[in-house]
Amino acid sequence: MDAEWNPGQFQDEYHDEVLALVEKKVRAGKTHVILEPEAAPKRLSARSDVVDLMPLLKRSLEERATTERKGARGEGSRKRAAHHPALRKPAARKPARGKAPARNKRTA
């Protein structure tokens, strides 16, 4: 490229065609009313949405401890254990099948 850049030599045809199309639609009445979106309520900082879970966790653990103490006396704990996998007793294991015991070799 030996010549200097001269922007006046170039015409933005795409821009012109888009503006012509817009003007044509306006004259034909094919326009839509665009409403400005309502301003969203100002959000509080993220720190204000944080909930302290420690008191809830402590209360949950205390409630669980009291119900376990009550349930350990009666049959309620057995019923609960039947439905809760962590409270069930482990299944009895079958002895492992090993190799047959070695035979004694007899020498003649």
Secondary structure, DSSP 8 states (H G I E B T S, - for coil): --S---GGG---HHHHHHHHHHHHHHHHT----------------GGGG----HHHHHHHHHHHHHHHHHHHHSTHHHHHHHH-GGGS--------------------
